[in-house]
């Protein structure tokens, strides 16, 4: 069984997810780079292994429960436990669509990844997280999911009109708090992070500037939450600059 701490990052083959894999690997963790596409995931993992990191590819499509369960069985067989689960996989389904024209199907598509995919991952990996003496779950959220900020109707976030994405991240925030409460009995910490506005494939069609933060800066707070000590907080929303940045729910 693996002697290093073991982490798994969904959507880990590119963008912030890949950088989270890299930074956790640099801290000495064995990291499962989970990706939907086997070719892209294998390539990304190989490149990080070439940097001297203990990174292992595992095929995982968060919208496919059988795929998620198979990934959990692979981690169990290889490592026997999981110390860190980073739910990074996410999607924007409605770029360029006026709010009144956004369809229920677009909203379902966003929720399938951003909400139900997280539930599937946590459900599958909680048994392995219970084997860790210091288990942590980090959910990649967004300021666009802050109901507090969205209540500013003329503000920059509400006027983006990202109905599916914003509401799915608000739902993710609620999941974070409910899981944080429920999993305290198992000593599993559950927290949310906002990486800030980082130019990635996710926001390639944004109608506002896509941000000047690097992927390394965007990954920093999720990684710090992933590395919390046993006495660290649970049920918090942090970022984008540092753990001292309290993001409003």
N, C-alpha and C positions, 0 to 999 in steps of 0.2 A: 504494500500500500504506500501511497505517496507521502513522503515526509515533509514536503513543502506545503504551504497553504495552497488551496486549490480554488480557482475562480473560473467562472464561465460568463462570457459576454455575448449577448445576442446581437445580431447585426454587426458582427465584429470584423467584417472584411474591409470596411472602408470608413472614411470620415472620422467622427468622434469615437465611434465604437472601436475602430482599429487603434486609435491613439490610446484609448483606455486599456486595450489589450497590451499595447507596448509599455505603457507606464507601469501597469501591474507586473508585467514580466520583468521590468527593470528593477522592481522592488523584491524580486526573488520568488514570486508566485509561479506556480504552474497554471497556465491560463488556457482554457478551452475557448478557441475562437469559433463561435457558433455562427454559421451563415446558411442561408437558404440555398445558394448556388454552390455546388461542390467544387466546380472549377475555380471560381473566384475565391472561395474560402480556402481551398488548398494552396493556391498561389500566394494569398496574403499570409497564411501561416508559415509557408516556406521562407518567405522574405524575412519574417521576424525571427525565425529559427536561425537564419543566416547571420542575424545580429547577435546571436549567442543567447537568445531567450528560450525558455521552456514553454513553447506555444504549440498547442495541438488542435488540429481542425476537427470539428464535429458538425455534421450536417444537422441543421435545425431550422425548420420553418415554423414560426410561432403560430401560424394559422392552421397548422396541421397537427392535431393532438397526437397522432401516432408518431410523427416525426419528433415531437417534443419528448414523448415517453421513451423513444428509442435512444435519444441523446442522453437522457437521464440514466438509462441502463448502461450506456457506454461509460459514462463518468463513474458510475458505481463499480463497474468491473475493473476499471483502470485505477481508480483512486480511493474508492470506498467511502468518500464523503465529499461535501462541497462546503467551502468556507465563505465564498462570496458569489452571489448571483447579481449580475448587472443587467437589468432589463433595458437595453438600449435600442432595440429594433423599433422603428417608427416610420410613419408614412403621412404625407399630406395628400389628400385625395381631391382637393377642390381648387387648385390654383387656377386663377383666371375666370372663375365662375362667380357671378353676382350672388349674394346671399339668397335672394328670393328664388334663384334658379338652381340652387344646390339641391340635389335629389337625395331621397332616403338611401338609395344605393351607394352614393358617395359617402354618406355618413356611416353606413354599415361597413364599407371598406376601411375607413379610418378606425372604427371601433374594433374591427376584427384583429388588427395589428396592435393598436395602441392600448387597448383595454383587454379584450378577450385573450389576446396573445400573452399578456402579462399574467393573467389568471392561470392560463394553461402552464406557463413556465413555473410559476410559484407552486402550483399544485403538484407538478411532477418532481420538483427539486426539494421541496420541504423535507421529505424523509432523509435526504442526504445532508441537508443543512442541519438537521437535528443531530447528526453525528459529529458536528463541529463544536469545539469548545467556545467559539466566538464567531457565530454566523452573522453575516450581514447581507441584506438585500438593498440594492440601490435602483430606484426607478428614475429613468431619464424623463423629466417633465419639461416644462417651459413656462416662461412668464405669460405666454399666450393662454395658459390654462388657469391663470390666477383669476378667480372670480372677483377678488378685490380690485385688481387692475382693470378687468373687463367692465366693471361697474362705472368706470370713467368713460361714458358713451362717446365722447369726442376725443378720447385718448388714442395714442398711436396703436395700441394693441386691439382695442375693440373695433377700430375702423379698418383693420385688416380684413375683416369679414370672413375669417377662416372658421366657419361654423362647425364643420366636422372636426377639424384639428383641435381648435380651442376647447370645444365641449368634451372631446375625448381625453385631452390632457387634464381637464378639470375632473373628469371621472377617475382618471389615474391618480390624481391627488387624493380623492376620497378613498380609493382602494388602499393607497399607502397608509392612511391613518387607521383604517379598519384593520388591515393586516398588522400594523404596528401594535395596536391594542391587543389583538388576539394572540400574536406570536410571542408576546413578552414571556408567557409561561414556558416557552421553549428557549428562552434567551436568544431569540433571533431579532436583530435590529432591522427595521424597515424604514428607509428614508427616501426622500425625493431630492433631485438636483435639477437646477436649470443651468445649462451651459452658456447661456447668453446667445447673442446673435453671431453665429459662426458661418462663414460661407461654406456650405456643403451641398451635396446633391439634393438634400431635403428641401432647401429653400432656393433652389436655382431659379425659380420663377417669381420670387418675391417682388412685390411692387414698391418696396422700400429698400434702402441700402441694405445689403446682405450682411453687413457687419465687418469689422476689421479684426475681430478676435481670431486667433489661430486655433487650429484643432487642438493643439497642446494646451492652450489656455482654456478651451471649452471642456477638455477632459479633466482638468485639474481638480475641480470640486467633486465630481463623481468619484474620482480615484481616492480623494481624501475620505469621503464617506465609506468607500469600500475598504479602507484601511483603519477604520475606527477601532480603538481598543475595546476591551470587554466592558469597560464602564462608560462607553460612549453613549450619545443620545439616540433615542429612537423616536419616530414620528415627527421628524423635522424636515423642512423644505429650505435648502441652502443654495447659494450661488447668486450671480455667476462668478464673482471675483475671488471669493474665499469662503471658508467655512463660517467666517464671521458675518457674511452677508445673509441676512434672514429674508428669504423670499416670501411675499405675502400669499397665503392660501387663496 
